[in-house]
Amino acid sequence: MRLIGALIAALALALAAGCGGDDGAGSAAELVPADVALYAVVDTDFDGGQWSEVEELAARFPGGENFRQRVLEELEADGDVDFEEDVDPALGPEVVFAVLEFAADSEEEPPFVVLTQPDDQAALERLLEEGDDPAVNREVDGWQVVAEDDATIDRFLSAREGPRLADSEQFQDAMDGLEEDALVRLFIDGETIQGASADADAAQALDAFAPGGEAPSLGAILQAEEDGARVEGQLVYAEELGDGPLSVEPYEAELPDEVPGDVLAYVSFNDLEEAISAYRDALSESDPELESQLGMAEGFLGLSLEEDIAPLFAEEGAVYVRRGAVIPEVTLVTQVEDEEQALGTLDDLVGRIGAFLPFGQPERTEVDGVEVRRVPLSGPVSLGYAAFDGLLVVTTDVEGIADLRADEDRLADADAFEEALDRAGMPGETSGFAYVDLEETLPLLFGFAEVGLGETTEARQYTEPLQSAVVWGEQDGSTQSFSLFVGVE
């Protein structure tokens, strides 16, 4: 359909721009039935306040000075449509996509409608009249409702006889607290989608994992900011998360004060012991056969997942990546109460696995006064592990242990790390977070890519303004929230 294609082109333009205008979910939620499976509001006020932010961000990239015009030309070339004359007047300040229902086990395209309040009704009509299979539209409470056929609009009107989305508690909870000034605002009704699915295995898994046995609803936004772009959202469950497998209590990370400051990427987590135990129970409930297989694996290893492995992750832990001599150094570090017991568990694990895999027995060496077990894997690649100062360390580069034991140049004090977290607005306590130094990591990745793919000069230029990526989660009662921020210099 020509109009739908044009609207998708408008969405593509907005997504490429990474910005929004001044309107949020708007009054369309009062028009749409409450049981829609998906509801998305795309800001199409291309003269809105955030376009100046977009232009500034785009100007930091090669060729970005004329970014908007170049994107428009590409869209017009692909769609054989003049955006300024044909599409922009046919759109209002926002375009709404509403999927009426969703069947996970159906191969047919789910029925959906598009709603808009066009600046020029005649421009909208011109788009509707063109094409081999024109779309249809009707006016409903001051909005133009567009669909593939009249039957879909009839279906939409019939559903409106019940409650409206604006009055839905799931919708209100999912969108509560999310910024209204955004490029895209998205709502997915987990209950509606769950009800449309006939997958017995999925239903059984939800009963075991999700509080109340109901799929959560999702609210999310995409927006541009002065120093980058952000995706933010939240999952709202039917009941409080409690001590279930999805529950993660907030904590203030301490390990950034312990690890070296020159990390390329860092993932922080805390108290996975309870989560592992809860997942084990949930898996047993949802798939007894899997529980039997896990028991066989434990018997083979001579170790219990809950009693031996999980306690290694009872406290705060992290995985970080640094530059290495041959390959990047990857290190796992966790806080442990009993160093000898932790080492004994790893000794048993390595011994059992080593009896069946082609790598040598652990060699003992000393690094910075610490005894390290080093396991040869393949060629120059090895795996080392040690315990000291209340930490259990597993690493691909045992020499990095000396840097871990140093007192200076810690990650918490690194300028790039501090600036990235500050720009992202990450709170002091989270349910876990991840950080990537894109300024240092991307050139390294391009260097590896050139070995197999060849020249990457153009890709390097276009990604050079990217500075960092920070993602974190939080939990409050029945809500899990997340935020991803990509910083641009």
C-alpha positions as CSV (number, residue, x, y, z in Angstrom):
1,M,0.0,0.0,0.0
2,R,1.4,3.4,-1.0
3,L,0.3,5.2,2.2
4,I,1.6,2.5,4.5
5,G,4.9,2.5,2.6
6,A,5.1,6.3,2.9
7,L,4.3,6.2,6.6
8,I,7.0,3.5,7.1
9,A,9.3,5.8,5.2
10,A,8.4,8.6,7.6
11,L,9.2,6.2,10.5
12,A,12.5,5.2,9.0
13,L,13.4,8.9,8.6
14,A,12.5,9.6,12.2
15,L,14.4,6.5,13.4
16,A,17.4,7.4,11.4
17,A,17.3,10.9,12.9
18,G,17.0,9.5,16.4
19,C,14.8,12.3,17.7
20,G,11.2,13.2,18.7
21,G,9.0,16.2,18.7
22,D,6.8,17.7,21.4
23,D,3.9,15.2,21.5
24,G,3.9,11.9,23.4
25,A,1.2,9.2,23.4
26,G,-1.3,12.0,22.6
27,S,-5.1,11.5,22.5
28,A,-4.9,8.5,20.2
29,A,-4.9,6.3,23.2
30,E,-8.5,7.5,23.9
31,L,-9.4,6.4,20.4
32,V,-7.9,2.9,20.4
33,P,-9.5,-0.1,22.1
34,A,-7.8,-1.3,25.3
35,D,-7.1,-4.8,24.0
36,V,-4.7,-3.9,21.2
37,A,-1.6,-6.1,21.1
38,L,0.8,-3.3,20.1
39,Y,0.5,0.5,20.1
40,A,3.2,2.7,18.8
41,V,3.3,6.5,18.5
42,V,5.8,8.0,16.0
43,D,6.5,11.7,16.2
44,T,6.1,13.2,12.8
45,D,6.4,16.8,13.7
46,F,9.6,17.3,11.7
47,D,9.7,20.9,12.5
48,G,9.6,20.2,16.3
49,G,12.0,21.3,18.9
50,Q,14.2,18.2,18.9
51,W,15.1,18.5,15.2
52,S,17.8,21.0,16.2
53,E,19.3,18.4,18.5
54,V,19.2,15.9,15.7
55,E,21.0,18.3,13.3
56,E,23.7,18.9,15.9
57,L,24.2,15.2,16.6
58,A,24.2,14.4,12.9
59,A,26.8,17.1,12.2
60,R,29.3,15.2,14.3
61,F,29.4,12.4,11.8
62,P,31.0,12.6,8.3
63,G,28.5,14.1,5.8
64,G,26.0,14.8,8.6
65,E,25.7,18.5,7.9
66,N,23.0,17.8,5.3
67,F,21.8,14.6,7.0
68,R,18.0,15.3,6.8
69,Q,18.1,16.2,3.1
70,R,20.2,13.1,2.2
71,V,17.9,10.8,4.1
72,L,14.9,12.3,2.4
73,E,16.5,11.9,-1.0
74,E,17.2,8.2,-0.3
75,L,13.6,7.6,0.8
76,E,12.2,9.4,-2.2
77,A,14.4,7.4,-4.5
78,D,13.4,4.1,-2.9
79,G,9.7,4.9,-2.7
80,D,9.2,7.0,-5.8
81,V,7.5,9.7,-3.7
82,D,8.2,13.3,-2.9
83,F,8.3,13.5,0.9
84,E,7.8,17.3,1.2
85,E,4.9,17.4,-1.2
86,D,3.3,14.0,-0.9
87,V,4.0,12.6,2.5
88,D,4.6,15.4,5.0
89,P,1.3,17.2,4.4
90,A,-0.6,13.8,4.7
91,L,0.8,13.4,8.2
92,G,-0.2,15.1,11.4
93,P,2.1,15.8,14.4
94,E,2.1,12.1,15.1
95,V,1.3,8.8,13.4
96,V,-0.1,5.9,15.4
97,F,0.3,2.2,14.6
98,A,-2.1,-0.2,16.4
99,V,-2.0,-4.0,15.9
100,L,-5.5,-5.2,16.8
101,E,-4.5,-8.7,17.6
102,F,-1.5,-11.0,17.4
103,A,-1.5,-14.8,17.0
104,A,2.0,-16.3,17.6
105,D,1.0,-19.5,15.8
106,S,-0.3,-17.8,12.7
107,E,1.6,-17.1,9.5
108,E,-0.8,-14.4,8.4
109,E,0.0,-10.7,8.9
110,P,-1.8,-9.4,12.0
111,P,-4.5,-6.9,11.3
112,F,-3.5,-3.3,12.1
113,V,-4.6,0.3,11.5
114,V,-2.7,3.5,11.1
115,L,-4.1,6.7,12.6
116,T,-3.2,10.3,11.8
117,Q,-4.5,13.8,11.8
118,P,-3.3,15.1,8.4
119,D,-2.3,18.7,7.9
120,D,-3.7,18.4,4.4
121,Q,-6.7,16.0,4.0
122,A,-6.4,16.3,0.2
123,A,-2.8,15.1,0.3
124,L,-3.8,12.1,2.3
125,E,-6.6,11.3,-0.2
126,R,-4.1,11.5,-3.1
127,L,-1.9,8.9,-1.5
128,L,-4.9,6.7,-0.8
129,E,-6.1,6.8,-4.4
130,E,-2.8,5.8,-5.9
131,G,-1.3,2.3,-6.2
132,D,-2.5,-1.1,-7.4
133,D,-4.2,-1.9,-4.1
134,P,-5.2,1.4,-2.5
135,A,-5.7,1.6,1.3
136,V,-9.0,2.7,2.7
137,N,-9.8,5.3,5.4
138,R,-12.5,6.6,7.6
139,E,-12.8,9.6,9.9
140,V,-13.2,8.6,13.6
141,D,-13.4,11.4,16.2
142,G,-11.3,13.7,14.2
143,W,-8.7,11.1,13.3
144,Q,-8.2,9.4,9.9
145,V,-8.1,5.6,10.4
146,V,-6.3,3.9,7.6
147,A,-6.2,0.1,6.9
148,E,-5.7,-2.4,4.2
149,D,-9.5,-3.0,3.8
150,D,-12.8,-2.0,5.2
151,A,-13.1,-5.2,7.1
152,T,-10.1,-4.2,9.3
153,I,-11.6,-0.8,10.0
154,D,-14.9,-2.5,10.9
155,R,-13.0,-4.7,13.2
156,F,-11.3,-1.7,14.8
157,L,-14.7,0.1,15.2
158,S,-16.3,-2.9,16.8
159,A,-13.4,-3.3,19.3
160,R,-13.9,0.4,20.3
161,E,-17.3,-0.5,21.8
162,G,-15.4,-1.7,24.8
163,P,-12.9,0.0,27.1
164,R,-10.2,2.3,25.6
165,L,-6.5,2.1,25.8
166,A,-6.1,5.4,27.7
167,D,-8.2,3.8,30.6
168,S,-6.2,0.5,30.6
169,E,-4.3,0.0,33.9
170,Q,-1.7,-2.1,32.0
171,F,-1.1,0.8,29.6
172,Q,-0.9,3.4,32.3
173,D,1.5,1.4,34.4
174,A,3.8,0.5,31.4
175,M,4.0,4.1,30.2
176,D,4.2,5.7,33.7
177,G,7.3,7.8,34.2
178,L,8.6,7.5,30.6
179,E,9.5,10.7,28.8
180,E,6.6,12.0,26.6
181,D,9.0,14.0,24.4
182,A,10.3,11.1,22.4
183,L,10.7,9.9,18.8
184,V,8.8,6.7,19.4
185,R,6.6,5.5,22.3
186,L,5.8,1.9,22.3
187,F,3.4,-0.3,24.3
188,I,3.0,-4.1,24.0
189,D,0.2,-5.7,25.9
190,G,1.6,-9.0,27.3
191,E,-1.7,-10.2,28.5
192,T,-3.4,-9.8,25.0
193,I,-0.5,-11.5,23.2
194,Q,-0.4,-14.3,25.8
195,G,-4.1,-14.9,25.4
196,A,-3.7,-15.2,21.6
197,S,-1.0,-17.9,21.9
198,A,-1.9,-21.6,21.9
199,D,1.7,-22.7,22.8
200,A,1.3,-25.0,25.8
201,D,5.1,-25.0,26.5
202,A,5.2,-21.2,26.6
203,A,2.2,-21.1,28.9
204,Q,3.9,-23.6,31.2
205,A,7.1,-21.6,31.2
206,L,5.2,-18.4,32.1
207,D,3.6,-20.1,35.0
208,A,7.0,-21.1,36.3
209,F,8.9,-17.9,35.6
210,A,6.5,-14.9,35.5
211,P,4.8,-13.7,38.7
212,G,1.2,-14.6,38.5
213,G,1.9,-16.7,35.4
214,E,1.1,-13.7,33.2
215,A,3.4,-12.1,30.5
216,P,4.5,-8.6,31.4
217,S,3.4,-5.5,29.5
218,L,6.2,-3.4,28.0
219,G,6.4,0.3,27.7
220,A,9.4,1.9,25.9
221,I,10.7,5.0,24.2
222,L,13.4,6.1,21.8
223,Q,14.7,9.6,22.1
224,A,17.7,11.8,21.2
225,E,19.5,13.9,23.7
226,E,22.3,16.5,23.6
227,D,25.1,14.0,24.0
228,G,23.6,10.9,22.4
229,A,20.6,8.6,22.0
230,R,18.6,6.7,24.6
231,V,16.3,3.7,24.7
232,E,14.3,3.4,27.9
233,G,11.6,1.0,29.0
234,Q,10.0,-1.0,31.7
235,L,8.3,-4.4,32.1
236,V,5.3,-4.5,34.3
237,Y,4.2,-7.8,35.8
238,A,0.9,-8.9,37.2
239,E,2.4,-9.3,40.7
240,E,5.5,-8.3,42.6
241,L,8.6,-10.0,41.6
242,G,9.4,-11.2,45.1
243,D,12.1,-13.9,45.3
244,G,11.3,-15.4,41.9
245,P,13.9,-16.2,39.2
246,L,13.4,-12.7,37.6
247,S,14.0,-10.8,40.8
248,V,17.3,-9.0,41.2
249,E,17.8,-6.7,44.2
250,P,19.5,-3.4,43.7
251,Y,23.1,-2.9,44.8
252,E,26.0,-0.4,44.7
253,A,28.9,-1.8,42.7
254,E,32.2,-2.1,44.6
255,L,34.4,-4.0,42.1
256,P,35.0,-1.0,39.8
257,D,37.3,0.1,42.7
258,E,39.2,-3.1,42.3
259,V,39.7,-3.8,38.6
260,P,42.1,-2.1,36.2
261,G,41.1,1.2,34.7
262,D,41.9,0.3,31.0
263,V,38.9,-2.0,30.4
264,L,37.2,-2.0,27.1
265,A,34.0,-3.5,28.3
266,Y,32.6,-4.3,31.8
267,V,29.5,-6.2,33.0
268,S,28.5,-6.0,36.6
269,F,26.2,-8.4,38.4
270,N,25.3,-9.3,42.0
271,D,24.0,-12.3,44.0
272,L,23.4,-14.7,41.2
273,E,23.3,-17.6,43.7
274,E,19.6,-17.0,44.5
275,A,18.8,-16.4,40.8
276,I,20.5,-19.7,39.9
277,S,18.5,-21.5,42.5
278,A,15.2,-19.9,41.5
279,Y,15.9,-20.7,37.8
280,R,16.6,-24.3,38.7
281,D,13.3,-24.6,40.5
282,A,11.4,-22.9,37.7
283,L,13.0,-25.1,35.1
284,S,12.1,-28.2,37.1
285,E,8.5,-27.0,37.2
286,S,8.3,-26.1,33.5
287,D,10.3,-29.0,32.1
288,P,10.8,-32.1,34.3
289,E,12.9,-33.8,31.6
290,L,15.3,-30.9,31.6
291,E,15.7,-31.3,35.3
292,S,16.6,-34.9,34.8
293,Q,19.2,-34.0,32.2
294,L,20.7,-31.4,34.6
295,G,20.9,-34.0,37.3
296,M,22.8,-36.3,35.0
297,A,25.2,-33.5,34.2
298,E,25.8,-32.8,37.9
299,G,26.4,-36.5,38.5
300,F,29.0,-36.5,35.6
301,L,30.8,-33.5,37.0
302,G,30.5,-34.6,40.6
303,L,29.3,-31.1,41.5
304,S,26.0,-29.6,42.4
305,L,24.8,-26.5,40.6
306,E,23.1,-25.1,43.7
307,E,25.5,-26.3,46.4
308,D,28.9,-26.0,44.6
309,I,28.7,-23.7,41.6
310,A,26.1,-21.1,42.6
311,P,27.9,-20.1,45.8
312,L,30.8,-18.9,43.7
313,F,28.4,-16.1,42.6
314,A,26.8,-15.3,45.9
315,E,28.3,-11.9,46.1
316,E,29.1,-9.1,43.6
317,G,30.8,-10.2,40.4
318,A,32.0,-8.8,37.0
319,V,33.3,-9.8,33.6
320,Y,35.6,-7.3,31.9
321,V,37.6,-7.2,28.7
322,R,41.0,-5.6,28.2
323,R,43.5,-5.4,25.3
324,G,45.8,-8.5,25.2
325,A,49.1,-9.5,23.6
326,V,47.4,-11.9,21.1
327,I,43.7,-11.8,21.8
328,P,41.7,-9.6,24.2
329,E,41.9,-10.5,27.8
330,V,38.6,-11.7,29.3
331,T,38.4,-11.9,33.0
332,L,35.7,-13.0,35.5
333,V,36.0,-11.8,39.0
334,T,33.7,-12.6,41.9
335,Q,33.7,-11.8,45.6
336,V,34.0,-15.0,47.7
337,E,34.0,-15.7,51.5
338,D,36.1,-18.9,51.4
339,E,39.0,-18.7,48.9
340,E,40.1,-22.3,49.4
341,Q,36.7,-23.7,48.9
342,A,36.2,-21.7,45.7
343,L,39.5,-22.9,44.4
344,G,38.7,-26.5,45.3
345,T,35.4,-26.2,43.3
346,L,37.2,-25.0,40.2
347,D,39.9,-27.7,40.7
348,D,37.2,-30.4,40.7
349,L,35.4,-28.8,37.7
350,V,38.6,-28.5,35.6
351,G,39.7,-32.0,36.6
352,R,36.4,-33.6,35.5
353,I,36.1,-31.7,32.3
354,G,39.8,-32.2,31.5
355,A,39.5,-35.9,31.5
356,F,37.2,-35.7,28.4
357,L,38.5,-32.6,26.6
358,P,41.8,-32.2,24.7
359,F,43.6,-29.7,27.0
360,G,46.4,-30.3,29.5
361,Q,46.3,-30.5,33.3
362,P,46.6,-27.3,35.3
363,E,50.1,-25.9,35.7
364,R,50.9,-23.9,38.8
365,T,52.7,-20.6,38.4
366,E,53.1,-17.5,40.4
367,V,52.0,-14.0,39.4
368,D,52.7,-11.0,41.7
369,G,53.0,-13.3,44.7
370,V,49.8,-15.2,43.9
371,E,49.7,-18.9,43.0
372,V,47.8,-19.3,39.7
373,R,46.5,-22.5,38.1
374,R,47.0,-22.2,34.3
375,V,45.1,-24.5,32.0
376,P,46.5,-24.8,28.4
377,L,43.7,-24.7,25.9
378,S,44.9,-24.3,22.3
379,G,48.2,-22.9,21.1
380,P,49.0,-19.7,23.0
381,V,45.5,-19.6,24.5
382,S,45.2,-20.6,28.1
383,L,42.8,-20.2,31.1
384,G,44.1,-19.2,34.5
385,Y,42.3,-19.0,37.9
386,A,43.3,-17.9,41.3
387,A,41.9,-16.6,44.6
388,F,43.2,-13.8,46.7
389,D,42.0,-10.8,48.7
390,G,38.5,-12.2,48.9
391,L,38.3,-12.5,45.1
392,L,38.0,-15.5,42.8
393,V,39.5,-14.7,39.3
394,V,39.3,-16.7,36.1
395,T,41.1,-15.1,33.1
396,T,42.4,-15.7,29.7
397,D,45.6,-13.8,30.5
398,V,47.2,-14.7,33.9
399,E,49.6,-11.7,33.6
400,G,46.5,-9.5,34.0
401,I,46.3,-10.7,37.6
402,A,49.2,-8.4,38.5
403,D,47.2,-5.4,37.1
404,L,44.2,-6.5,39.1
405,R,46.2,-6.5,42.3
406,A,47.6,-3.0,41.7
407,D,46.4,-0.1,43.8
408,E,46.4,2.6,41.1
409,D,44.5,3.2,37.9
410,R,41.2,1.7,38.9
411,L,38.2,1.6,36.7
412,A,36.1,3.7,39.1
413,D,38.6,6.6,38.7
414,A,39.0,6.3,34.9
415,D,37.8,9.4,33.1
416,A,36.1,7.6,30.3
417,F,34.2,5.4,32.7
418,E,33.1,8.3,35.0
419,E,32.1,10.5,32.0
420,A,30.1,7.7,30.4
421,L,28.1,6.9,33.5
422,D,27.6,10.6,34.3
423,R,26.3,11.3,30.7
424,A,24.0,8.3,30.8
425,G,22.6,9.3,34.2
426,M,23.1,5.9,35.7
427,P,22.0,5.8,39.4
428,G,24.3,4.7,42.2
429,E,22.3,1.5,42.8
430,T,21.2,-0.8,40.0
431,S,20.1,-4.4,39.4
432,G,23.2,-4.7,37.2
433,F,24.9,-2.7,34.4
434,A,27.2,-2.9,31.5
435,Y,29.7,-0.4,30.0
436,V,31.5,-0.4,26.7
437,D,34.2,2.1,25.8
438,L,33.3,2.5,22.1
439,E,36.1,4.9,21.4
440,E,38.7,2.3,22.2
441,T,36.7,-0.9,21.4
442,L,35.5,-0.1,17.9
443,P,39.0,0.4,16.4
444,L,40.1,-2.8,17.9
445,L,37.1,-4.7,16.4
446,F,37.8,-3.0,13.0
447,G,41.3,-4.2,13.2
448,F,40.2,-7.8,13.7
449,A,37.6,-7.4,10.9
450,E,40.2,-6.2,8.4
451,V,41.9,-9.6,8.7
452,G,38.9,-11.3,7.1
453,L,36.9,-8.5,5.5
454,G,39.5,-6.1,4.3
455,E,39.4,-2.3,4.4
456,T,37.3,-0.7,7.1
457,T,38.3,3.0,6.7
458,E,34.8,4.2,5.9
459,A,33.2,2.3,8.8
460,R,35.9,3.7,11.1
461,Q,35.0,7.3,10.0
462,Y,31.3,6.9,10.5
463,T,31.6,5.4,14.0
464,E,34.4,7.7,15.2
465,P,32.0,10.1,17.1
466,L,30.7,7.2,19.2
467,Q,32.2,7.3,22.7
468,S,30.5,4.9,25.0
469,A,27.5,2.7,25.6
470,V,25.9,2.2,29.1
471,V,23.0,0.0,29.9
472,W,21.5,-0.8,33.3
473,G,18.4,-2.2,35.0
474,E,16.4,-1.4,38.1
475,Q,13.6,-3.1,40.0
476,D,10.7,-1.8,42.1
477,G,7.9,-4.1,43.2
478,S,6.3,-5.5,40.0
479,T,8.3,-3.3,37.6
480,Q,11.7,-3.9,36.0
481,S,13.1,-0.9,34.1
482,F,16.0,-0.6,31.8
483,S,17.9,2.2,30.0
484,L,20.5,2.1,27.2
485,F,22.4,5.3,26.4
486,V,24.9,5.6,23.6
487,G,27.2,8.7,24.0
488,V,28.2,10.8,21.0
489,E,31.2,13.2,21.1
